[in-house]
Amino acid sequence: MPEPASLNPNTASAKPVSVDHAQGIPTPSQIEYLTTAYTLQLPSLPFTLTLHQDQNSAGFIAGKVWPSGPLLASHLSTVFSRTPPPCSLRIVELGAGTGVGGLAVSQVLSQHGAPADGGFHSVVLTDLPEALPLLSRNITANPTPPTVHTTAAALPWGSTPPATSLLYPDYLIAADVIYWPQLFTPLVDTLRELAGPQTTVVIAYRKRVPAVEEAFFELFGVHFAFEAVPRGEWGGGEGDWEDAQYYVFRAARRAIPRSGVSDSFAILEMMEMGEVYE
């Protein structure tokens, strides 16, 4: 099976890490990285993303590009490259990690020029506080014009109320965020709090342990109506993500939570055949 993206190592450097112990969180000016820089190229992306991955801490899941990240980037670049948005957009990425999905959106939007309403597009990449230095580094490595503002912000799921500036974006996006059962409820709680009536949620996902992960869809389905994105809309080259373990789904928050939901992962698999879960 071919790799889902072309990730070409460019440079690698090993340097010590310096942490501001008073704050407990390193900042871009306080940390030196042991990183490998990659160039991400996809047929649907009319540009190249340079992504730094943090190789310094084994097990730090936010520090690497996971398989569904390039898939999210490919799909969203296809969506946003079709026609210029009619107005300024607000986009928030959850569990951004290296920021591949949000950075792809920023690059596509920057190619459309200034929004017709005279404003600017806002793309906010969120993750745990300790992931922000790497996100900031990747934002700097992929600059955009003033028509697109790309920033990083801390957002632990379910623990603290999100900033007002993150509420009710046009798009909530995420990749490879469905993995640990203990995070399912905090993740859905955060999605519920952020999503407004007009928010579109887009999540790229790689199936790993369906018997565990179906608990997420049971909870998610109470609060969100969702549908599978047809593979023809994923972008990418022939054979990319041909593995049946990959999915992209989009969702909208329900006005009234649905009671008595008894769905399972089978729903998402049925949606691949054109079903919509409402």
PyMOL commands that set and color helices and strands:
alter all, ss='L'
color gray80, all
select helices_A, chain A and resi 61-63+68-81+100-110+129-141+164-166+181-194+210-223+231-233+265-271
alter helices_A, ss='H'
color red, helices_A
select strands_A, chain A and resi 6-13+35-41+49-54+90-93+121-127+148-154+171-175+200-206+224-228+246-253+276-277
alter strands_A, ss='S'
color yellow, strands_A
deselect
rebuild
show_as cartoon
